Structure formats: structure tokens, C-alpha cells
């Protein structure tokens, strides 16, 4: 008998389990439109009970369309932001349905434990726009504008999911443009002369790293995962061309060590022709500083086999940029140099996007400091100073 009752209830309406573990109920009304419960439920039984009440309303002729959200019969969520946020990070997936990358997961947990710590012990249902605004304002006034933007973006995403899960009724994050805030400091790429001085001031085993970061536009994680097998030479109609294949990247995750995976996005997998003016330096580096194994790292740590820590690189890079008169310039500015050179050489936005491994044209545009042709483009980049 109980089995028949369960089947009868399930034959009217639908109940689905959300990623959060809660249940959502919905049904098709007499007017042919689909209606969902105004909040989610802790268990399947509660969801079915709500559907049963709606079915009775329909059968008794008392049903009315949901012109507004029904008063919630559930108590306000007692879950704290910190607890829900940690659960959100561990179960979050990207647009392709894949778990968060290790570096992203660790970064989100770090933000929850630091920038968002003042809000972590508060119930999500107790958070108000005023509270969020006061927290954000305090972050900005303390000079941590970029950190505030990143933390606010994470907070807004977490609370948006909480609304979908029925934990809260609305998202209290209402500060326009807060997650897009920047420090306003513009990254200025080096000039050709400054780049030459930086390269010369670096140890010989790291000079090619500077050149590849600047002329090929490899990100740090991509650069330090490059191996001998990723560099090939082909004969083109106009002469020999050195190609660098960027198919992987390495990240260091606190407590977990170095993790090798895909580049930052699918578009990051690319083959980039090396401008001929730096090809000889790259060839010499392979001959003098890289082991003969195809899997040998181009720029290993001091032991010759491990990945190069960023701290080891900057120990040499900071004095080198000082010697070039550019103590302000982060390592990432070298990538801006390559984008600028490609733009000056006539690269279209699509070509620039492909060369830098960006998934969107707008991302590629941020690297332009001046405003099938890859081989020619690489050659033209090298000719700009002649």
C-alpha cells in the first residue's frame, strides 16, 4: 500500500536532488506553466508533502498561480558563511563540469580564511547589504583593493548558489562593480633596451627563460613546465623555424607540492613560433643547460630535475630589473612585452589571442599597449629594432 501511495505522489510533479544535497520540487499547473517551490527542502518527504498540498489545491479548485513567492515555512538558514563556503569550494565545478583546479581551490579557501574571515562565523541568512558594504569598504580603505575585489567576487558567487539552494532568499552582495575593482596601476612592459639589460644580468641558465617569457609570451607556470620535447625545429620556405609547444603548466599548491596540469584555459594549449632573433639563444640553452632526455625540464631547480620555485627565480630577477632601471616591473610584464611586439608587428586580435593563449579577444586586448601568419609575425617582431 505504501508503495502505491509513493508512486501516486511521484506521478504528479517532480522532485530533484540539488548538488547541495537539498531537494527542489516543481509541478505543471492547470494553466500549463511550470511552478517551483519557493524554497528547497531538507529531505524528499518534505518536497513530496509540498507537492501533495498543491495537488489538493488543484483538485479542490482552490489553486492560484504563483504571482509572488509564497511565505517560506522553513526556518532561516543557521548555516554560517564559512561552513557553507568551504562546502561550496569542495563541490564547485567549472563551466565544463570539472572540479576546480587545485590552485583555484586553495586560493578560494585562503580567501575564506583571510579576507572573508570577519564574515565567516555569521549565519548566511543574517548577512545584509549594509554588512557586506561595511566589510568591503573597510578592505578598500586598508589599501587592499585588489584583494577586496577578488574576495567580493567569491562571496557573491557563494551567496548566489545559496539563493539557488534555498538557503537564503536574496543575495546581499549589491555593490556595483566591486569585483572588477583594480589598483589602477598600469603594467608597463620593458623597452627592448631594458629587456636586453635584464637578460644580461640574469644567470646564464635563466637568460632563455626571460627571452621566452618576453618573446613567446609564456606564463610562469607554462614556462617552468617546458621540456626538451616541447621545442622543435622545422624547415619553412624562408628558413628554419623554432617552435615551442605549450601544452602543460605547473602550479605549486601549499601542502600538496607541484601539480602539473593543463594551461590556464583550453586556449592556452598552443604552438608558438619563436622570433629568429632569440632562436640562437634558445638553441645554446638546450645545448648547455638542458639534459638530453626528452622529458628534461628547460628551466629546472638547482637540483636539475625539480620544478623551479618562483622564489628562486625572483632572487635573480629582482636585481636584474633593478640593473635595468625598472624596479617597478613584475615578471608578468615580460608577457606584456611580447603582446606589444606582436601588435606592433601587425597581429590581429585573433592572432594575438592565439599567440598568448587567451580564451577571449577582450583578454588579449588588455595586453596591447600599442596597437595561418604566425611565422611571418614572429619574423616581423624580430625586425622592429633593425
Number of C-alpha atoms within 10 A of each C-alpha: 5 7 7 9 10 12 10 11 15 14 9 16 19 16 18 14 15 13 11 16 13 18 23 25 23 20 18 13 17 11 8 8 9 13 14 17 20 18 23 24 23 14 13 15 13 15 22 23 13 14 23 17 12 21 19 12 13 14 10 9 9 10 15 12 11 13 6 7 11 10 8 13 8 12 8 15 15 12 16 17 26 21 15 19 25 17 13 21 20 14 13 18 13 9 8 6 8 10 15 17 16 16 15 13 16 17 15 22 17 14 18 23 15 12 19 23 14 12 19 18 13 16 18 25 21 15 18 14 13 12 14 19 16 10 17 21 14 14 19 16 10 9 11 15 22 18 18 27 21 18 23 24 16 19 23 18 15 20 25 19 18 23 15 17 20 24 24 21 19 14 21 21 21 13 13 8 9 20 19 13 16 15 12 8 6 7 15 17 24 22 12 13 10 17 21 15 17 25 21 16 19 21 13 13 15 20 19 24 21 23 24 23 22 25 26 27 25 28 22 18 21 24 23 24 25 25 23 18 15 19 21 12 14 10 9 10 7 9 8 12 20 22 19 22 18 23 18 21 22 22 21 16 15 11 7 8 8 16 15 13 16 17 20 18 10 12 16 23 21 17 18 23 24 26 24 19 14 16 20 13 15 19 14 12 19 21 11 10 16 21 16 12 10 12 15 20 26 29 27 21 16 11 8 15 15 15 22 23 15 13 9 11 17 14 11 15 22 18 16 22 24 15 15 19 14 18 13 12 16 15 19 17 19 27 24 25 25 27 30 22 24 30 22 18 19 16 23 14 19 13 19 24 22 21 25 25 25 20 15 13 14 11 15 21 18 10 23 19 16 11 16 6 10 19 18 15 22 23 19 19 23 18 13 11 7 4
